Amino acid sequence: MFVVNGFEIHRGLIGADAQAALVEDLRAVAAAAPFVAPVTPTGKAMSVRMTACGRLGWITDRRGYRYEPRHPSGVHWPPIPQAVLALWRELCSAARDPDCCLVNFYGETARMGLHRDADEGDFSWPVLSISLGDSARFRMGGPERGDPTRSILLDSGDVVVMGGPARLAYHGVDRIRFGSSRLLPGGGRINLTCRVVA
């Protein structure tokens, strides 16, 4: 483990077999709560596709950014896979499980601009981020949007913990290296972020 701008980076924490098993778990999640193409409150289409699992899911649409107990289709979100909960309990807390595990899929041209995870009610809990599939250039800044940034390449199986000074730091994904991993047959990257909401 090493630290960049307060972000704890755990290289290769999830082995190849465990990655493949987790992808199968996520296929079940997506079958119950299909990926959607989200838009921001201003109507701008995001380049990632999203779903979620857990008690709550994070939603963005014309009504704003928020957590909801149901998928846009009206179904309840499926449970968080046990393998994800095990990582949370190992790295973050054995006392409190996350309320939400957001699942983002990055295709060949997808990216995520600098942002903060700030829709939760209690920032004392960290955010756990899991990378699966193609490598991604991950950018990390500070608490202000204009703070200097550093970037690293996150590979499949890497895990990042954003707590303490990094909990409200700006971060984003500049691009992915499409086709750099064989984990997902059609290419692309899956990113999971677990959060305590309230």
RAWO-V322615 format. One record per residue. N is the residue number from 0. RES is the residue in one small letter. SS is DSSP state (helix for helix, strand for strand, loop for the rest). PHI is phi in radians with two decimals (* if undefined). OMEGA is omega as a letter, one per 40 degrees, with the letter a starting at -180 (999 if undefined). Layout:
# RAWO-V322615
[[N,RES,SS,PHI,OMEGA] [N,RES,SS,PHI,OMEGA]]
This chain:
# RAWO-V322615
[[0,m,loop,*,i] [1,f,strand,-2.42,a] [2,v,strand,-2.12,i] [3,v,strand,-2.24,i] [4,n,loop,0.93,a] [5,g,loop,1.53,i] [6,f,strand,-1.46,i] [7,e,strand,-1.48,a] [8,i,strand,-1.88,i] [9,h,strand,-1.92,a] [10,r,loop,-1.28,i] [11,g,loop,0.99,a] [12,l,loop,-1.18,a] [13,i,loop,-1.81,a] [14,g,loop,-1.25,a] [15,a,helix,-1.07,a] [16,d,helix,-1.14,i] [17,a,helix,-1.17,i] [18,q,helix,-1.09,a] [19,a,helix,-1.11,i] [20,a,helix,-1.14,i] [21,l,helix,-1.17,i] [22,v,helix,-1.05,i] [23,e,helix,-1.12,i] [24,d,helix,-1.02,a] [25,l,helix,-1.29,i] [26,r,helix,-1.10,i] [27,a,helix,-1.17,i] [28,v,helix,-1.04,a] [29,a,helix,-1.19,i] [30,a,helix,-1.20,i] [31,a,helix,-1.42,a] [32,a,loop,-2.33,a] [33,p,loop,-1.05,i] [34,f,loop,-1.04,i] [35,v,strand,-2.12,i] [36,a,strand,-1.69,a] [37,p,strand,-1.36,i] [38,v,strand,-2.18,i] [39,t,loop,-1.39,i] [40,p,loop,-1.02,i] [41,t,loop,-1.49,i] [42,g,loop,1.62,i] [43,k,loop,-1.36,i] [44,a,strand,-1.28,i] [45,m,strand,-1.46,a] [46,s,strand,-1.50,i] [47,v,strand,-1.58,i] [48,r,strand,-1.89,a] [49,m,strand,-2.32,i] [50,t,strand,-2.56,a] [51,a,strand,-2.79,i] [52,c,strand,-2.56,a] [53,g,strand,2.02,a] [54,r,loop,-1.16,a] [55,l,loop,-2.34,i] [56,g,strand,-2.22,i] [57,w,strand,-1.51,a] [58,i,strand,-2.20,i] [59,t,strand,-2.33,i] [60,d,strand,-2.78,a] [61,r,loop,-1.06,a] [62,r,loop,-1.46,i] [63,g,strand,2.09,i] [64,y,strand,-1.59,a] [65,r,strand,-2.99,i] [66,y,strand,-1.80,a] [67,e,strand,-2.32,i] [68,p,loop,-1.39,a] [69,r,strand,-2.34,i] [70,h,loop,-1.07,i] [71,p,loop,-0.94,i] [72,s,loop,-1.30,a] [73,g,loop,1.83,a] [74,v,loop,-1.41,i] [75,h,strand,-1.19,i] [76,w,loop,-1.15,i] [77,p,loop,-1.23,a] [78,p,loop,-1.20,i] [79,i,loop,-1.23,i] [80,p,loop,-1.00,a] [81,q,helix,-1.06,i] [82,a,helix,-1.11,i] [83,v,helix,-1.24,i] [84,l,helix,-1.08,i] [85,a,helix,-1.10,i] [86,l,helix,-1.13,i] [87,w,helix,-1.02,a] [88,r,helix,-1.14,i] [89,e,helix,-1.30,a] [90,l,helix,-1.77,a] [91,c,loop,-2.05,a] [92,s,loop,-2.89,i] [93,a,loop,-1.60,a] [94,a,loop,-1.62,a] [95,r,loop,-2.55,i] [96,d,loop,-1.43,i] [97,p,loop,-1.21,i] [98,d,loop,-1.46,a] [99,c,strand,-2.45,i] [100,c,strand,-2.14,i] [101,l,strand,-1.38,a] [102,v,strand,-2.07,i] [103,n,strand,-1.91,i] [104,f,strand,-1.91,i] [105,y,strand,-1.85,i] [106,g,loop,-1.42,a] [107,e,loop,-1.02,a] [108,t,loop,-1.87,a] [109,a,loop,-1.28,i] [110,r,loop,-2.66,i] [111,m,strand,-2.44,a] [112,g,strand,-1.13,i] [113,l,strand,-1.02,a] [114,h,strand,-2.73,i] [115,r,loop,-2.07,i] [116,d,loop,-1.51,a] [117,a,loop,-2.28,i] [118,d,loop,-1.72,i] [119,e,loop,-1.58,a] [120,g,loop,-1.62,a] [121,d,loop,-2.45,a] [122,f,loop,-1.50,i] [123,s,loop,-1.30,i] [124,w,loop,-1.58,i] [125,p,loop,-1.31,i] [126,v,strand,-1.88,i] [127,l,strand,-1.83,a] [128,s,strand,-2.09,a] [129,i,strand,-2.10,i] [130,s,strand,-1.85,i] [131,l,strand,-2.36,i] [132,g,strand,1.62,a] [133,d,loop,-1.04,i] [134,s,loop,-1.17,a] [135,a,strand,-2.38,i] [136,r,strand,-1.48,a] [137,f,strand,-1.75,a] [138,r,strand,-1.86,a] [139,m,strand,-2.21,i] [140,g,loop,-2.06,a] [141,g,loop,-2.14,a] [142,p,loop,-1.25,i] [143,e,loop,-1.92,a] [144,r,loop,-1.00,a] [145,g,loop,-1.53,i] [146,d,loop,-1.12,i] [147,p,loop,-1.01,a] [148,t,loop,-2.14,i] [149,r,strand,-2.27,i] [150,s,strand,-2.29,i] [151,i,strand,-2.39,i] [152,l,strand,-1.65,i] [153,l,strand,-1.72,a] [154,d,loop,-1.86,i] [155,s,loop,-1.03,a] [156,g,loop,1.67,i] [157,d,loop,-1.34,i] [158,v,strand,-2.26,i] [159,v,strand,-2.11,i] [160,v,strand,-1.93,i] [161,m,strand,-1.89,i] [162,g,loop,-2.38,i] [163,g,helix,0.97,a] [164,p,helix,-1.15,a] [165,a,helix,-1.57,a] [166,r,loop,-1.06,a] [167,l,loop,-1.98,i] [168,a,loop,-1.43,i] [169,y,loop,-1.28,a] [170,h,strand,-2.73,a] [171,g,strand,-3.01,i] [172,v,strand,-2.07,a] [173,d,strand,-1.24,a] [174,r,strand,-2.98,i] [175,i,strand,-1.97,i] [176,r,loop,-1.65,a] [177,f,loop,-1.07,i] [178,g,loop,1.49,a] [179,s,loop,-1.37,i] [180,s,loop,-2.22,i] [181,r,loop,-1.76,a] [182,l,loop,-1.12,a] [183,l,loop,-1.79,a] [184,p,loop,-0.93,a] [185,g,loop,-1.61,a] [186,g,loop,1.43,a] [187,g,loop,1.92,a] [188,r,strand,-2.26,i] [189,i,strand,-1.93,i] [190,n,strand,-2.15,i] [191,l,strand,-1.87,i] [192,t,strand,-2.25,i] [193,c,strand,-1.72,a] [194,r,strand,-2.41,i] [195,v,loop,-1.54,a] [196,v,loop,-1.57,a] [197,a,loop,-2.56,999]]
